[in-house]
Amino acid sequence: MKKINFIFGIHNHQPVGNFKEVLDKGYELAYAPFIDLMAKHPKIKWSLHCSGILWDYFREYRPEYIDKARAMHVRGQVELISGGYYEPIMPVLPDRDKIGQVKKMSEYLKTEFGVKPSGMWLAERIWEPHLPKALSAAGIKYTLVDDYHFLSSGLSEQERTGYYLTEEQGYSLKIFTINQMLRYYIPFRTVEDTIDYFRKLATEHEGTAVVMVDDGEKFGMWPHTHKHVYTDGWLERFLKAVEDNSDWITTTTPAEFIDKYPPKGAIYIPTASYFEMSEWSLPRVPQEELEDVIRELDHAPSGEKIKKFVRGGMWRSFFTKYAESNNMHKKMLYVSEKINNFRSQLNAKGETGKNEELSLRLAKALDLLYEGQCNCAYWHGVFGGLYLPHLRSAVYSKLILAEKEIDELACAGKNLFREKVTLFDFDKDGNDEIIIETQSQNIYVSPRNGGSIFEWDIIQAGANLLNTLTRRQEAYHRRLKEFLAKGLEKNAGSAAGKAESIHDLVEVKEGHLDRYLNYDWYRKASLLDHFIHPETTYESFCKCQYGEQGDFVLEKYDYPQGALRASDPANGAVKLSRNGNVWSGSRRFKVKVEKEIKLPADPKTPGVSVTYQVTNTDNEKALLHFGPELNFAFLGGAPEDSMNSVAAQWERRDETLKIKVTVKIEDPQAPNAGLWVFPVETVSLSEAGFERTYQGTTVMPWWKLDLAPGETRKINFKVAIERF
């Protein structure tokens, strides 16, 4: 008789910074009903992984969930799986943090459940071949990856069962493959179809195993799935069917299967994730082309044979696709290195563990860093991810507060307290950035990218004021336009009660979303120097559909090395300049822009004073329209985010961050500056459909400059930041 082992499990996770009401909803719709139903079928063994964020939530708000999991573990029904505590993308962490994240989770499971886990959940199944060494050092014996990893290694469907062995530098790791077809079958196809698929994979060899471990949220939290899975009884029918066929379907767990059966052999798998992730990580045009290729292959005679040779991008490509993702990642590496350097100094002095308060604060800094490594805000696919401001804000908050903690420890007992200006390649693009750090704020300047400020940390608030997101054309915007063009907008939500995979759903949260499909050709930073066409209107600039006449926004600014070395928050300033061009009328004018960023004399006070000098270095009179663009990230929109007037001041309060930002123009030569303010809004895709999201606020004072040859116009303004 043909038989099969079935390894069934779920992975539950919510991002750092997600709203409590979302976690409450997840508990009510998915987490609680799933574990309750599994408890009613004690003969069915399964595996459970929850990220540390959820274990923390359960411990504080839903302890009964932990009690139920413990009871099922004690009776041998469930295997508890480890992983990175705060669900990081493992390959992009320093090895010390990989090990630290896993050990934190394993220690929690040992303390709470008395279990020493041997396996781990690999976030988003992001695999790179160097992982076995670090995971082995963390005490991990096995992990699970997706079908696509094994398919990319040339294994057939029948070969993609059970587990294999891989290694790195002699450190071995066992690897299970998650069956992609079962991910789509469970719970979206009929129970009968699912059992038939098991029958297709069953063999005479008793060591055959098929694995389906996937997001727990698909069992009740994804759109329309709660009714389908629980009210309509899909999961109950499925569990009953597995029990009814227990003579040839044996439920087991990964650890139990490893103890009973040997590996199928050795394997080396390439860098990979699940296939959809390889699509999302591509730039827009190649992503659209890959989608077209996959659709064509679905109808091609040899489509299935060709598909296994089709590859998309790798997860790290999100760092080049989204500068904002790269910025968070490099900030994380920077803070991690600070913590590691301080810890190394303590170890060298033999002071580790001798001072309890110091040890506790170091542990606090490390845990904040780990929280800031939570993966969700670093990428974007069918989930909101990077496009959700509160998730990006949470990552920055954790990283900034971790940095604050370690800097205070490093500077304890010294007169100097976080007051320095350094020059190094922060974002790893081959160009140096200027990093200004004081007690109250960090200001990161990119001479290569228009002399712009691209990160502005307000230390006490744990907030990056430049946590804005550039408006980009995404591959799925094509699908939205097609959807709207067919007049289907009025039917949004009409599929209520029908359960579909979130990869197939098309729904919109509001009408006329196509009005907000505006795209920026530059990163939304601050001190971006525009020379706009005279016919540019407020509306056209808001939509980024205007004429740019200068070559200053994207180009390199110079900075005097001597002045930089002399700069400090108490008495110096960072100065940048560029000799560029402005096209006006039928000719090109030579123009020089100089800007000086000066910090308050008191390092405890955040804010800057900015002085511009715009000089016509040509031999003819030039009429220019000049405006330095500023961008600020707030947690939610407000009426103050829209302004088109002649004004000398603009201010905005953020009640969540407890910050007030004031832009005050101090320009005696041109007192009547125009002031354009508008919200930056994107249209993105999430598991609930297409949605419009506020990403920040653009503020641009602008002036008409009528400059004779050799004439210079000086412009001054301040950005004041107050805590309340």
GUPASE-105303 format. One record per atom (N, C-alpha, C): x, y, z negated. Coordinates in steps of 0.05 Angstrom, whole numbers, plus 5000, padded with zeros to 4 digits. Layout:
BEGIN
XYZ
...
//
This chain:
BEGIN
501749765000
500050005000
501850255000
501150445017
502650695018
501950864994
504050984983
503651154959
505151414962
504551594943
505951854943
505851964915
508052094907
508252244882
507552534888
505952644872
505052924875
505953094852
507753284858
508753474838
507153734842
505453794823
503654014825
504354224803
504254474810
504854674789
504154954799
504355134780
503855414786
505955594774
506255824787
508156034778
506456284773
506456374748
504856614740
506756844735
506057074747
507857304743
506257564748
506957764732
506158044737
508558224733
508758434750
511158594749
511558764723
514058824717
514659024696
513359284705
511859404686
510559664692
507759644703
506759394707
503959374716
502059444694
499659534702
497759624682
496659394666
496059444641
495059234623
492459124634
490759304645
488159204656
488559004678
490759024693
491358834714
492058564702
493658564680
494258314667
491858194654
490058364642
487558264631
485858134652
485758254675
484158144698
485357884707
487957864708
489257624716
488757394697
488657464671
488157264651
485257154653
483457344656
480557264657
479857104683
481057194705
480357074731
481956824739
484456814729
486256604739
487656444717
489156584700
490856434681
489256264662
487256384649
485656244629
484056014642
482456074663
480755854674
482455624685
484855684696
486455474707
487455284685
488655394663
489655224642
487455074628
485055204626
482855074613
481854834629
481854864656
480954644673
483054424673
485554494673
487654284672
487454124646
486754264624
486554124598
484253914599
482353954616
480153764618
480853524635
483253524646
484153304663
486953214653
487053104629
489653054615
491352844630
490252694648
491852494662
493452614686
492652854693
494052984715
496353154704
498853064711
501153214702
501753444721
502853654709
503353894725
505654054713
506554264726
508754424717
507854714715
508954854696
508155134691
510655314688
510655524704
512655734700
511155994697
511756144675
510856414672
513256594669
513156824681
515457014677
515357114648
517557214639
517657324612
515757544607
515157704628
513157914625
510457804615
509657574627
507157454619
507357314592
509557174587
509857054561
509657274539
510857504543
510657724524
507757814521
506357834544
503457914543
501857714528
502157454535
500657244521
501257254491
503657284483
504457284455
503057514440
502857744453
501657974439
498557984441
497457904464
494657944468
493057684472
494257474481
492857224486
494356984475
494856974449
496456754438
495156474442
492556474447
491256214452
492356074477
493256234496
494456114521
497055964513
498656074496
501155944487
500455684472
498355704455
497455464440
496655244458
495155314479
494255104498
496554984513
498455154522
500755054536
502454874518
502654944493
504254784474
502954514470
500354514467
498854254463
499254074487
499154184511
499454024535
502353924538
504254084529
506954004530
507453774510
506353794486
506653584466
505653324475
503353324489
502253064498
503452974525
505453124535
506853034559
505553094585
503553274585
502053334610
503453544627
504753734614
505853964629
508853984624
510354054645
513154124642
513454424644
514754534624
515254824624
517854884638
517755064657
520055124675
521255394668
523955404668
525355654662
525555824687
527156034686
527556224708
528756474698
529156674715
529956934705
527757054689
528357144664
526257234646
524457444658
525657644671
524057864683
523757834713
523957584723
523357524751
525057684770
527757674768
529357814787
529957654812
530757784833
531857644857
534657554850
535057304844
537557204833
540057274850
540057224876
542557264891
543757544890
542057754885
543058024886
543858134859
543957964839
544858044812
547757974809
549258114792
551858024784
551557754770
553457574773
553257304761
552657314731
553857504717
553457524688
550557574682
549157724699
546357784695
544557554703
545357404724
543857164731
543756974707
546156924696
546356744673
544756854649
545057114644
543657234621
540657214624
539557264647
536657254651
535656974647
536956774657
536056494655
536256404626
538556464613
538856384585
536856514567
536056754573
533956884556
531356734559
530656654583
528156494586
528356224573
530556084577
530855814566
530855824536
532056034524
532056054495
529256114485
527756264500
524956314492
523356054492
523555904513
522055644514
522955454492
525455454485
526455284464
525255374437
525255644433
524255744407
521155714405
519755764426
516855764426
515655484428
516955314445
515755054450
517454814442
519854874433
521754664426
522654494449
522854624473
523654484497
526154594508
527954424518
530354514532
529854474562
529054684576
528354654604
530754574621
530354404641
532454334659
532154454687
529754564692
529254684718
528554974717
528655114739
527955394740
526455464765
524755664762
523355774785
525155994796
525555974823
527256174837
525456384849
525556624839
523756834847
523656864878
521256864889
520756884917
522356674934
523356474920
524956264933
527256374949
528356604940
530656724954
533156564947
534156434967
536456254963
538856354979
541156344966
543656384979
545556174969
547456074986
549055844979
550855864955
551256114945
553056134921
551656084895
549056044895
547456024870
548155794852
548755554862
549155324844
551155374822
553255524827
555255564806
554155714783
552855944788
551756104766
549455964752
547655824767
545455694755
546355454737
548455314746
549555104730
550655214704
552055444706
553155574682
550955644662
548455694673
546255764655
544755524645
545755284651
544555034641
542354924658
542055014683
539954924701
540854674717
539054474719
539654234733
538254224761
535954354763
534554354788
532954614793
532354664818
530554884825
528854804848
526954974856
525154914878
525355134899
525455054924
525555244946
523255174965
523055334986
520855295005
521555095027
519554995040
519854825063
521754935084
521555195088
523055325109
526055295106
526955285081
529855245075
530754975087
529154765082
529954495092
529454475122
527354605132
526854605160
529154725175
530254945164
532555085176
535054915176
535054705159
537354525158
536854275176
534654275190
534154065210
532653825200
531453835176
530153605165
527253585175
526353345181
523653295190
521753315167
519153305174
517053315153
517353095133
517852845143
518152625124
520652645107
522752765119
525252805103
524953025082
523053205086
522753425067
520953345044
521753125031
520353025007
522452954987
521552924962
523452864941
525353094935
527853024928
529753234922
532553164933
534253364936
536953324946
538853454927
541453394933
543653514917
545153714934
545853944922
547654124935
549754214915
551754364924
553854454905
555154704915
556554834897
558155074903
560655054886
562955034898
565455004884
565454774864
564054564871
563854334854
561654334833
560254554831
557954574812
555454484827
554254264817
552054144832
549354244822
547354224839
544554314833
542654134849
540554044837
538553894851
536454084862
535454024886
533554204899
531054054909
528754144900
526154044911
525254244932
523754144951
522554314972
519554334968
518454574968
515554614966
514354584994
512254414996
511054365022
509354595031
510154705054
508754945064
505854895071
505354665083
502554605091
500754585066
501754465045
500154455020
499654735009
501654915012
501255195003
498855315017
498355245042
496155355057
493555195052
493854935047
491554765042
490254825015
492054854995
491054884967
491055184959
488755304954
486055184954
484255274978
485555325001
484055455023
482855265043
483655015043
482354805060
480654635043
479054465055
477254295040
478854085024
477653995003
478953784987
479453535004
477553475021
477853235038
480253265057
480553505068
482953555086
485553525070
485453615046
487953605030
488653315023
486753155015
487252875009
488152725035
486952795057
487852675083
490752745089
491552985081
494353065086
496252895068
495352855043
496952675026
497252395038
495052305050
495052035062
496952025085
497152235100
499052255122
501952235113
502552345089
505252355080
506052105063
504051955055
504551715038
506251515053
507951375038
509751175051
509850925033
511150715044
511550475029
513750505007
515350715011
517550774992
516450924968
516650804944
515350924921
516751174911
519051244922
520451484913
519751724930
517651714946
516851944962
515252144944
515952394946
514552604930
513952844947
511652964943
510853204957
510353414935
511253664940
511253874919
509454104928
507754194910
506254444915
506354604889
508154784887
508254974865
508155254877
506155404870
505655664883
504455854863
503956104872
502956314855
500356234841
500356264814
497856204799
495656404805
496356634815
494356844821
492556764845
493556574862
491856484884
489456324874
489656234849
487456084836
485656264820
484656474833
482656644819
483056934821
485557024825
486057314825
486157434853
487057284873
486957374900
484057424909
483657604928
480857674936
479157424942
476857414929
474757214934
475456934924
477856894912
478656624904
477356534878
476656704860
475456614834
472856464839
471256574856
468656444862
469156174876
471056174895
471655934910
472855714893
474755794876
476255594861
474655494837
473255674823
471855594798
468855584801
467655804809
464655804811
463655594830
464955584854
464155384874
465555114869
467455104851
468454844841
470654714858
472154864874
474254744890
476254594873
477254724852
479454604836
478454364821
476054374810
474954144796
474653904815
473653954839
473353744859
476053624867
478053804870
480753714877
481953534856
481853624831
482953464809
481553194807
478953204810
477352954809
478152764832
478652874855
479552714878
482252594874
484052744862
486752634855
486452404836
484752444815
484252224796
483051974809
481152024827
479751804840
481751644858
483851774867
485751644885
488451584870
488251554844
490651524828
492051254833
490751074848
492150824855
494350864875
494151094890
496351144909
497451434907
496151614892
497151884887
497951894857
500451924852
501451944824
502452224818
501152354799
502052624791
504452594772
506352764776
508852754760
509953034759
512153064745
513553324742
516353294754
517653524760
520353504772
522253354754
522353424728
524253294710
523752994708
521252924706
520452634704
521252484729
520852614752
521452484778
524552444780
526052644771
528952624773
529952394755
528752364732
529452144714
528951874726
526851854743
525951604753
527251524780
527751734797
528651674824
531251824831
532951704847
535451844855
534952054877
536952224881
536652424903
536552284930
535452424950
535352304977
537952344992
539752504980
542352544993
543352824987
545552895001
546753154997
545653345019
545553605012
544653795032
545954065026
546354215048
547154495045
545154665061
543754835047
541654985061
542555275065
541655395087
542455675092
541055875075
541956115077
540556345064
537656355075
535756345057
532956335066
531056405043
528556445051
526256465032
523956325047
521456365038
519256275054
519056435079
517856325100
518156445126
516956725127
514756775114
513557045115
515457255105
517057185085
518957375074
521057445096
521757255112
523757305133
522557495154
519957495157
518657685175
518657965163
517857985138
517558245125
520158395123
522358255120
524858385115
526058505141
524958435164
525858545189
525058835193
526558995208
525559265216
522959235232
521459455234
518759435245
518659315273
520259405292
519959305319
520659015321
522958915310
523458625310
521358465295
520158585275
518058445260
515558405278
514858615293
512558595311
513158385333
515658395343
516458205364
516357915353
517257875328
517257605317
514357515313
512557695304
509757625302
508557535329
509357675350
508357605377
509457335385
511957285379
513257025387
511756795373
511256825347
509856615332
507056565343
505656775351
502956745363
503156595389
505256655405
505556525431
506256225427
507856175406
508655895401
506255725392
504355855379
501955715369
500455585393
500755695417
499355595440
501155465461
503755465455
505655345473
505855045470
506254885491
506354595489
508454495470
510754635469
512954545451
513254745428
511054875421
511255085401
512354995374
511254775364
512154675338
515054595338
515954485361
518754405363
520554645363
519654865375
521355105378
521355265351
519055255337
518855415313
521055375293
521955125290
523955075269
526655205275
526955305300
529455445307
529055755307
526655835300
526056125298
526656225270
528256435268
528956545242
528356845242
527656945218
527357235215
529757345201
529357535183
531557665169
531957545142
533857655127
534457565100
533457775080
533057695055
531857875035
533458125032
536158105032
537858345028
537358565049
536058485071
535558685092
533658905083
532158855061
530459065050
532159305042
534759265035
536459475026
537059665050
537059555074
537559725097
534859825109
532759675106
530159755116
529059985100
529459985073
528460185055
530760305039
531460555044
533560685028
532760694999
530160714993
529260724965
529860464950
529660234964
530259984952
533259964947
534860044966
537760044962
538560214939
537260444936
537860634914
537460504887
535160364884
534560234859
536560014853
537259854874
539159634871
541859744862
542859954876
545460054869
545560194842
543260304834
542960414807
543160184787
541859964793
541959734775
544859634772
546259614794
549059514793
550759714777
550259974781
551860174767
551460154737
548960124728
548360104700
549459834689
549159624704
550159364695
553159374691
554559514709
557459534706
558159704682
556659914676
557160074652
556959894627
554859734626
554359564602
556559364600
557359244623
559459034622
562059154614
562759394623
565259524616
565359574586
563159664575
563059724546
563259464530
561959254539
562059004526
564858884527
566258924550
568958824553
570858964534
570459224531
572059384512
571759284484
569259224476
568759114449
570158844445
569958674466
571258414464
574258444462
575458634477
578258664476
579258764449
577558924436
578259024409
577458834387
576158614394
575258424374
572958524357
571358714367
569258844351
566558724356
566358534375
563758424381
562658264357
560158334349
558858194327
559558304299
561458484297
562258584271
560358804261
559158954280
557459174273
554659104282
552859054262
550158964269
548559164285
548759424277
547259624292
548259654320
550859644324
551959664351
551159424368
551159184356
550358944370
547458954378
545759064361
542859084367
542459284390
543859504390
543559704411
544659604437
546859454436
547859334461
545859134472
544758974455
542658784464
540258924476
539559154464
537359314474
537959414502
540359524506
541159624532
541059404553
542059164545
542058944563
539258854571
537458844551
534758764557
533258974575
533859224571
532659434588
533759394617
536359334619
537459284646
535959044659
535658824644
534258594655
531458664664
530058824648
527358904657
527459064683
529559234686
529859394710
530659224734
531158964730
531758784752
529358634763
527058684751
524558554761
524158604790
523658394806
523958414835
521858574850
519458604839
517158674855
517358954869
518659144855
518859414866
521059434887
522659234890
524959254908
524359174937
521959074942
521358984969
518359014975
517658965000
514859005008
514158815030
511858675026
510758505047
507758525047
506358305040
503458315038
502558425011
504458434992
503858554966
504758844966
503659014948
504359294948
507259344943
508459214922
511259224917
512459504917
514359554935
515759804936
513860044940
511660004952
509760214957
508160304933
508360154911
506860224886
508660404868
507960654866
509660844851
510160764822
508060644809
508360584781
510360354777
510660184797
512659964794
515460074798
515860254818
518460374821
519160544796
517160684786
517660854762
518460684739
517260444735
517960274713
520860174716
521660104740
524460014744
526460234737
525960474747
527760694740
527760764711
525360744698
525260804670
526960614654
526860354660
528460154646
531460204651
532160264676
534960294682
536060554670
534560764670
535461024659
535761004629
533860864616
533960834587
536160644579
536760444595
539060264590
541660424592
541760594612
544160754616
544460954593
542261074584
542361254561
543461114537
542460874532
543260724508
546260664509
547260574531
550060494533
551860734533
551060954545
552661204546
552861324518
550661314503
550861414475
552761244458
552660984463
554560804448
557360864456
557860894482
560560944492
561761214483
559961404479
560861674471
560661734441
559861534426
559561574397
562161664384
561961884369
564261994355
566062164372
565262214397
566862384414
565562654418
567162854425
565963114429
564463134456
565663004476
564363004502
561962814502
559762894512
557362724512
556062734540
556862534556
555562514583
555762774599
558062894600
558363134616
560663094636
559963014660
562062954679
560962974708
562763014726
562163014755
564162814768
563162614781
564862414793
564162384822
566062274837
565762234866
566461944873
564461804883
564961524891
562561434909
562961214922
560961104941
558760964925
556861104915
554760994898
552960794913
552060874937
550160704951
551460514971
554160494971
555560304987
555060325017
555060575026
554660625055
557160715068
559460705054
561960795065
562561085061
560761235048
561161525043
560861575014
562461765004
562361834975
559962004969
558861964945
556762134934
557862274910
556562504904
557362664880
555362604858
556362504836
554562424814
555062614790
553062764783
553162954761
551662834737
552962794715
551662674691
551962854667
549762924655
549863084630
548062934610
547863064587
546262944565
543362934572
542363114590
539563124595
538763024623
540663014641
539862944669
542262834685
541562674705
543462574725
542562684752
544362794767
543662894793
545662774813
544562624833
546162484853
545862634879
548162714890
548262874915
549662724937
548462724961
549662594984
550662795004
553262865005
554263045025
553762945053
553862675057
553562565084
550762605094
548762605078
545962625086
544862905080
545863095094
544763365092
545363505066
547363415051
547963535025
545663525006
544063315008
541463294994
541863164966
539963224949
539763084923
537862844928
538862604922
537262364927
536362214902
537462284879
536462184854
536762394833
534762424816
534762634795
533462514770
535162414752
534162284728
533862474706
531462474694
530962634669
531162424646
533362444631
534162234613
532062174592
531162374577
529362324555
526662214564
525862294588
523362194599
523661914612
526161834617
526561584631
525261584658
525661814673
524261844698
526161954719
525961844744
527361944767
525462124782
525962394781
524162584794
524162554825
526062414836
526162374865
525362084872
523761964856
522761694862
520461714882
520961854904
518961884925
519461664946
517561634964
517761424985
517261555012
519161515030
518861615057
516561485072
515061635087
512861525103
513961395128
513561125130
514760975152
512560835167
513060785193
511260625209
511860335203
509860185194
510159905187
508959735209
509959485211
508859305231
505959255228
504959245203
502059195199
500259425206
501459665211
499759885220
498559825247
499859665263
498759575288
496159425284
496159245264
493859095258
491559275247
492259475231
490259655221
488959815244
490559915262
489560065285
487659895302
488459645306
486759465321
484159415307
484259385281
481959335264
479959565266
481059815263
479460055264
478260095292
479860035312
479060085339
476659905347
476359675333
474159495339
471659575324
471759795309
469459885294
468759715271
470759575260
470259385237
470459515210
471159775210
471559905185
469159895166
466859915178
464359915162
463859645149
465259435159
464759165149
466859095128
468459285119
470459215099
469159095075
470258875067
469058735043
466758555050
466058535076
463758365083
464358065079
466958005076
467657725073
467557635044
466257795027
466057724999
464957444995
466357294979
465557024974
466956824991
468256915013
469856745030
472756755021
473856525015
476656515006
478556475030
480356665034
482356645055
485056715042
487156615055
489856685046
490156985049
491657115031
492157405034
493757465059
495057265071
496457315096
494557355119
492057275116
490157295138
487957515134
487657615110
485657805104
486158075118
484058205128
484158485137
481858635124
482458805105
480458965092
481659245087
479859435085
480759715079
479259815054
480659975039
479560075014
478060335018
478460475040
477060725046
476960775076
475260955084
474961005112
477061195124
477461185150
479161365165
482061365155
483061135149
485861115140
487761195162
486961175187
488761245209
489561545208
487961715194
488661995191
491262035175
491961835159
494261865141
496661705151
496561625176
498861485188
500861685199
502161825181
504262015187
506961905180
508961965196
511561845192
513762055191
515562015173
517862195169
520362085184
521862265196
524362175209
526762215192
526362295167
528562325148
527662235121
529462165103
528862075077
527762315060
525762255044
524562465028
526262525003
528362675007
530162754985
529663054979
531463184965
531263474959
533663624969
533163884974
535164064986
535763975015
533663905029
533863845058
533464105073
535364185089
535364455100
534264465128
531764575130
530364575155
530564855169
530864845195
530365075212
528165005231
525765095224
523365005238
522565185261
521265075281
520365225304
518365435295
518465675307
516565895299
513665815300
512965635317
510165555319
509265335300
511165255283
510465045263
508365145244
506364985240
504165055221
504464895196
503064975175
502964815151
502064535156
499964505172
498864245178
500864065193
502164185213
504064025229
506463945213
507364115195
509664045178
508863825158
506363845147
505463635129
505463365142
504763355168
504663105182
507263025194
509363185190
511963145202
511763135232
510063305244
509663325272
510263605281
512763685279
513563965283
516263965298
517164195306
519764225319
521964295300
523964125298
526364185281
528464305300
529364555294
531264685312
534164675302
534564585277
537264575267
538364285266
540964255261
542163995258
543363965230
541764045210
542764045183
541463825165
539163725172
537663545155
539063275152
540163175173
541362905173
544362905174
545563145178
548463145183
550163195157
552763175161
554563185138
555163465129
555263505103
556163755091
558863715079
560463925080
563163925068
562964015039
564963935023
565164034996
568164064989
568964284977
571764324970
572564144946
574563974951
575363784930
576263924905
577764144907
578664294884
576364394867
574264504881
571964614867
570464384853
570364154866
568963934854
570263834829
572963814829
574463734806
574063934783
573764184790
573464384769
570564404759
568764274773
565964294765
565464144739
563764264723
562664124700
560064264692
558364134678
555764254672
555864514657
558064564642
558164804625
558665054641
560565044660
561365294674
561765264704
561165034715
561664994743
559164954759
559664894785
557464834803
558564664825
556764514838
557564364861
556864534886
558864564903
558464734927
558664564952
556864604971
556864464996
556464665019
557464595042
557164775065
557264625091
555964735111
556064615138
555964835159
557764815178
557664975202
556164815224
553764905229
552064745247
550864915269
548664825280
547464945303
544464975299
543265185310
540465215310
539665295339
537865145350
536865195377
534465385375
534665615387
532465815386
532165935413
529665935423
529266035450
530665855470
532365975486
533665825507
536665775501
537565835476
540365805470
540865685443
543365605439
544165495413
545765705398
544965745372
546365925355
548065775335
550465885330
552165765309
551365895282
550865715263
549865805237
551365655215
551965795194
553265665171
551365675147
551065445134
549365425110
551165345087
551165505066
552565445041
550565415019
550865215002
549065194979
550665114955
549765224933
551065184907
548965074887
549564854875
547764734855
549064774828
547764934811
548965004785
547064914763
548164784743
546664684721
546464884698
544464864681
544365044658
546865024640
547565234627
549865234609
549465034586
547064994578
546464804556
545964524569
547764334564
547464064577
544963914567
543664014545
541263894535
538763984551
539164174569
536864284584
537064184613
535064044623
535063954651
534164184669
534864164695
534064364714
536564454730
536064604751
538264714767
537564994777
539665144782
539465394797
540765344824
539465424846
540565374872
540865644887
543265684898
543765924914
544565834942
543065944962
543665904990
544866155002
546766115020
547666335037
547566235066
545866365082
545466295110
546766515127
548766435143
550366635158
550066575188
549566785203
549566775232
552466805241
553766595249
556566605257
556766635287
554566685300
554566725329
555067015336
555067075362
555567355371
553067495380
550767365375
548167495382
546267475358
544367655357
542367665336
540667405337
540067295313
538567045312
536067085293
533767005303
531367005287
530866715279
531066655253
530966385243
528666355223
527566115223
525566035203
526865815185
527665895161
529265715145
527665625120
527865365113
526565265089
527965025077
528765035052
529864805038
527664635026
527464385035
525264215026
526064084999
524164084981
524463934955
522263724954
522863504940
520863294936
520963214906
518563164895
518363084867
516462854865
517062664848
515362434844
513862464818
511262464820
509462474797
507762214797
506762144774
505061904773
502161974777
501462024802
498762104809
498562384820
496662414838
496362674851
494862874834
494863134842
493563344828
492863574847
491063754840
490463974858
492864154865
494764164846
497164324851
498964214873
498263974883
499963854904
499363974931
497564164933
496964284959
497064584956
498664714973
498865014972
500065114998
498865315009
499865445033
499465745029
501465875018
501166155011
503766305009
503566565005
505866724999
505966744969
507966614957
508166604928
511066584919
511566654894
514266644884
514666414864
512466264858
512766054838
510665834842
511465594836
509665364836
510365194812
508365094799
508864914776
506964684776
507864464764
506264214764
506864064738
504763964725
505063804701
504363514707
505863334694
505263054696
504662954668
502162894663
501262824636
502362554627
502962384646
504062114638
507062144631
508562274648
511462304642
511962524621
509962694616
510362914597
512563104607
512363174632
514263354645
512763574660
513863814657
512964034674
515164134692
514664144718
516664234737
515764504748
517564694748
517064964758
519165034779
518265114803
519965224824
519565514825
521565674819
521265964818
523266094837
522266244856
523866374876
524866644865
527466684867
528766934857
530367044881
529067184898
530267274923
529667564928
531267744918
530768034922
530768124951
532267984968
532368064996
529867995012
528467785002
526067705016
524067604996
522767794982
520967714960
518467564969
517567594994
515067475002
515567215018
516667015004
517166765017
514566605021
514366455043
512166275046
512666035028
510565905018
510965675001
508965455010
510065245020
508465015029
508764785009
506464685000
506464454982
504364264992
505064004993
503163805002
503863534991
501763364987
502363094977
503462914998
505262734990
506362535008
504762275003
503262195024
501561965021
502161755043
502061505035
502661285053
500161105057
500160955078
498160745082
499660485082
499060315062
500560065059
498659835056
499759595057
498259355055
498859225028
496759145014
497058994989
495158754991
495258584970
493558344970
490658404971
489858654964
487058734965
486258884990
488158915009
487559055034
489259305038
488559455059
489959695066
489059925047
490960085038
490360295019
492160535022
491060765015
492561015015
493661054987
496261124986
497661154960
499161414959
498861564937
500361804932
503261724925
505261844938
508061774933
509662004922
508662244923
510162464912
509162724924
510562944918
509663204927
512063354940
511563454964
513563614978
513063914972
515264054965
515164334960
517264474978
516364654995
518364795012
517865095013
519565255000
519465535005
520865595032
519865785047
521165845073
521166145079
523066225094
523466505100
523966555130
523166785140
523966875166
526467035163
528566955176
531167085173
531967215199
532067475200
532867625224
535767715219
537667555230
540467595223
542067695247
543467915242
545268025262
547767855263
549467875283
551967715284
553667765259
554467555246
556067575222
554567635197
551867675199
550367745175
549667495158
549667535132
549067325113
546567395097
544767205094
542467245076
542767055052
542467165029
542767015004
539966954993
539666704985
537066614974
537566464948
535866524928
536166404902
533466294893
533566054880
531165954866
532065764844
530265724826
530765544803
528765324803
529665094794
527864874787
528064824757
526064904743
526064864714
524464624706
525464464688
524164214679
523864224649
521364204640
520864214611
519363964603
519963874579
518563654566
516463764548
514163634547
511963724529
510663484516
//
